[in-house]
Amino acid sequence: MHDERSRVLREIRRMGKSDERPAAPADGGELGATKSESDALAPIGGMRRRSFVALAAAAGAALVGIPAAHLFTAARKRPPLLGGGLPTPSEFKAMYSDEFWSAFKTKFAQTFETVTPDNAWKWARLQPDGDTWNWTDTDEIMAWAKETGLKVKVHAPFASGWSMPEWVRKLSHDDALSAMKRNIEAIGKRYGDRVWLWDAINEPFHWRKTGPLTIEDAAAAVSAIRGVSTAGVIVNEYNLIHRPRELARACEFAKGIGADGIGLQTHSEHRYTRDLLRNAFDYVATTGLDLHLSEIIRPGKTEEEQAGAYEDVIAAGWKHRAVKSMSFWHLSDCWCWKEFPGTGLLKADLSEKPAYKLVAALRQ
C-alpha cells in the first residue's frame, strides 16, 4: 500500500513539475475547445484524460484510505457557501444613487452568504501612500456584513498590475517586502477574526512586473497573514480548468507557499462543460487543497444560453465534495467588467434573469 501510494504521488508531482505543454488544437483554439466532453482534457505526460483522472483518484484514495470509486461521491456535511463579488462602495455610488446602492445590497444579502469586494482590499486602493490607509470602503463593507451575517473574503491584497501602489514600485525589494507585510498586518489587526477567507495571492501565473516584488514573494505574504489571522488562505487564478498541466502546477505552487486552497475562476469565453469542470475539481480533491470557485462569470448570447452556462457550473460544483464555496462575480448587469458585459445574474435594473433563478433556488 505504501509503495503504491508513493508511486502515485511521485507521478502526480512529476506531472505538476512538467513544463511540457500539450499541442494546440488544429483549429488554433484553446486547449480542449474542440474536444468532446469525454476527451475534454488534453493528454498529460503521455496519458489520456481517463488515465489522468484515474491516477488522481487513486492518489486521493491512497491518502484518505477509502476506495477510489467512492472518493468524490462521499457524503458532505453541507453544500458550498454561496457568494458574490461586490462593487467597491465609493465607485458604485459615484455612478448610481444611494437608493439604488441600498437596493443592490438588499438583493445581494438575500442571495448570498459570502461577499468578496472586487477592489476595496487591493493594495493601491487601500494604501495610496506609505503613511496613509483608506479604510472608508472596507469599514462600510465590514459593518454591512456584520449587520447581514455575510462572511467576508479579503480579495487580492497581493497582486500585480494597477493593484501595486506607485510608491511601492520605487522601493528596493527589501523595503517593498516590509511594506507589503505592514499592509497585511494592518488589515489583520483592524478586522481580525471578522475575515472568513483571504483570497490572498491573485493570479500568480499572470503576474505582471510592476515593481520590485515578484510572485517569489508570495510565501512571505502567506506568512504575514498567518501572523494576524486564523482564516484560510487561497491562491486565486484563471484559465486552469481546461489546462490540466497548469492546474497541477498551480496546486503545487499553492501547497509550496503554505496556502490552504485554490480559487478557480471561470471568467473566460471557453465553454466549460460539466465533465471538464468535474475533472478539474476531481484533481484538486486529490491534492488535499480546499477548492473555491472564486470568480464565476459565464457569458451567453441570450439569457437562456447564459443560464445554461451557469447551470453547468452549478451542476458540476454544487454537490462536489471538494468545493467549499461558489462565488458569482457579477450580481447585476449594472456592474460587470467591460470584457464581460451582460454576464450578471440580474438585469441592470435588478430584475431577475433565468440565471438568477438557478442560483436563488440553491438557498431554498
N, C-alpha and C positions, 0 to 999 in steps of 0.2 A: 504493500500500500504506500509506504513512504517513498520507495523508488519510483512508483508511477506518478505520485504527486510531484516529486522533484522534476521528473522528465517533462510533465505538462507545464509546470511553471517556468522551466528553462525555455521551452518553446514559446510560451507567451511573451517572455522577456525578449527573446530573440526577435519576434515579430515587432515588438514595440520599439526596439532599437534600430530596426532596419531602415535605411534611408532609401531603399529601392522604391520607386513609385510605379503603380500599375500603368499599363499602356492606356493612352487616351482612346475614347470611343471613336469609331471610324468616322462618325459624322461631326467630330470636333466638339461634341457637347461635354457636359460634366460627367465625371465618373459615375457610372450606373444609370445615366439618364435614358439609355435606350434598351436597358435590360428588362426582362420580365421580373415580377416580384420574386419568383423563386430563385433567381440568379442576380438579384439586385446588387449584392456586394461583390466587388471585383476580387480576383484571385489574390491571396495573401501568401507570400513565401512559397508559391507553388501549389497552394491548396485552394480548392473551390470554397464557396461560401458555406456549404453544408459542413465541410470538414472543419472550417474555422469556428463555426458556432458549436459544433460537437466538441472540439478541443476546449473552447471557452467553458462550456457547460461541465466538461469533465474536471477542469481546473477548479471551478467553483464547488463542485460536488466534493472533490477531494479535500478542499479547505474546510467545508462546513459539515462533512460527514453524512450527507444524505444522497440518495440516488440522483444521478444527473437528470433523469427524466422528470423528476419532481421539483427540480431546483427553482423554476420560475413560476410554478403553479401553487406553491405553498401558500397557505392562508396568511393574509396580512392583518395586522391589528386594526388598521384604519386606512381609508383612501388617502391619496395625496392631498396636501393642503392646496387650496385654490388661491391664486393670487393674480395681481395685475401690476402693470407699470403705471406709475403716477407722474404726471407732469410736475415740473418744479412750480410751486405756487406763484412765485413772483412773475415767472414767464407766462403762465396761463392767464393770470389776472391782468397782464399788460395787453392781452388780446380780447378777453371776454369780461363780462360784468361779474360783480361779486355774487349776484343771484345765480348766474349760470355756473359759477365755480361751486357754489353750495349744492346745486342740483347734481353736478357731476360727482362730487364727493359722496352725496347720498346714494346715488346709483352704485358707485364703486363699493361702498361699505355693505350694501345689500347683496352684492355679487361675490365678493372675495373675502378671504380670510387673512391674506398676507398682502403687504404693499412694498413695492420696490420703486423708490423715487428714481426717475431716469437720470437726472443731472445734479441733484441737490448735494450729493456726497462727493462729487468729483472735486479733486484737489484744487483745481484752478478756480472753481466756484466758491469753495469753502474757505480757502485761504488765499485771497487775492494778492497779499504781500506777506513778507516774512513775519510781521508782527501783528497781523490782523486776521481774525477768523470771523466769517459772516454766518452766524447761526440762525438768521431770520427764517429762512425756508425750512431748515431741518427742525427747528423748535416748533414751528407750526405743524409740520408733519407728525412729529412725536406727540404733540398734545392731542391732535385729532386721532391718532392711532390709539392712544390711551383711552380716549372717550368712546371709541367704537370697538375696541378689543382687537384691532388688526395687529398682526405680527409684522415687525419691520425688518427689512433686509437692507443693509448698508451696501450700496452698489458702486463698484469701481473706484474705491479710494486710491488704488494703484493702477494707473492706466497711462497710455501714451497719447500722442496727438495733442489736441487742444486741452485735454484734461490735465496735462502737465503745466503748472504755472510758469509764466515767463521768467519770473525771478529765480525759480529753481534751475532753469536751463543755463543760467550764468554762473552757477556754483561749481566748485570742484566736486568730484564724485563723493568724497567722504562727507563734505558739508551737505550735499543733496541727500545722501543716505540718512544723515542725522535729522534733516528737516522732514523727510518722509516719516521717520519714526515718531517725531514730535506731533505731526498731524494726526497719525493714527492714535497715538496716546491721548491726544486732546478729544477725539471723538469718543474713545472708550471711557475716559473719565467723565465726560459730560453726560453720556447716555447709558453707560454701564450695562446692566442686565436687561435693559429695555430693548436691546438689539436681539433679534431672533437668529439672524444669519448674516455673515459677511460674504458678500459676493465680491471678494477682495481683489483677485488678480484678474483683470479684464483683458480678454483677447490676446494672450501672450504670443500666440503663433502669428499674429498680425501686428506685432509691435512695430511702431514707427519711431525712428531715432529722433527724439525731441529734447535732448538734454543729456546730462551725464549718467542718469540712471538707465539701466537696461533690464531685460527680463531676468538676467542673472541675479538681480537683487530681490526677486520675488520671495525667496525663503526668508529674507530679513523682514519683509512686510508681514508674512505669516507669523514670524516670531514676535514682532511688535504687537500684533493683535492678541496673541496668546497671553501677553503680559497684562492686558487690560480687559479681557473678555473671555467668558467661558462658552460663548456661542460658537457654532460651527463655522468653518471657513471653506469656501469653494473657489475653484478656478472656473471662469466663465469664457466660453469660446463658441465660435460658429463654424459652419462648413466641416463638421466632423461626422455627422450621421451617415453620409453617403461615402465617406472616405475612411475605411477601416484602419489603414496604417496610421493616419493622422489621429484617429480616435485612440488607438493603442498608445501612441506617443504622448498624447495629452493626458491620458490616465497615468502613465508612468511619471510624467512631469508633476502632476498633482500630488502623487504619493511621495515623490522625491523632495518636494518642498514642505511636506508635512501638512498638506490640506486634507480636509475630511471628505471632500466630494468634488464633483464636477457638475457644471451647469451646461447643458446642451441647448443651444439656441436653434431656432428654426426660421430665422428671418432670411429667406432665400427664395428664389424663383424655382428652385429644384422641387420636383414632385416627390414628396416623401410618402411612399406607400406604407401601409401598415406592416407588411413584412420587413421592409427596410428599417423602419423605426424599431420594431421589436428586436431585430437582430442586433442593432446598436445598443439597445437597453440591456439585452441579454449579456453582451460583452462587458458592459460596465458592472453588471451584477457580479461577474466572476472576479473582479478586482478588489472587492471589499469597499469600494468607494460609495458614498451616498450619491444618488443621482437626482438632480433637479432639472426640470425642463424650464429653462430660465427666461427665455425671451421668445414666446410663441407668437409668430406672425405668419399668417397664411393668406396669400393673395388669391384672387379669383376674378374671372372676367364678369361673373354675375354673382349676386348674393347667394344663389343656390350653389354655385361652384365653390365659392369661398366657404360656405357652411360644410360642404363635403370635405374640403381640405382640413378644416378644423376638426371635423368628425374623425378623420383618420388618426390625428394626433391623440385625440381623446380615447379612441378605441384601443390604441396601442399602449397608452400610458396609464390610464385610469386604474386598471387592475394589475398592473405590473408591480411585482413586489419590490423592485429596486427603486421605483420612482417615489421620492419623498414629497415633492411639490411640483405644481404646474403653474407657471406664471404667464398670463396672456398680456402681451406687451401693450396693445392698443385697445383700450376700452371703447373708445368712440372715434369715428372718422373726423371729429373736430380736432383731434390731436394725434397725428400719425407722422412718422418720418416721411420726408419728401420722396425717398426711394420706394416707399410702400404706401402710397395714398389709398384710402378706402379700405384699409385692412382692419378697421375697428370692428368690435362686436356689435356696436350700436351705430346708428346713423349720426350725422353731425348734430342733429337736434336732440339726440339721446333717445330717439325712438328705437325699438328693437328690430334687429335683423335676425334671419334664421340662425346664424352662428351664435348669437347671444342666447337664444332659447336652449341650444345644446349645452352651453356652459351653465346656465342658470339651473337647468334640470339636475345637475350634479349635486347641488346643495339641498335638494328636496328629499 
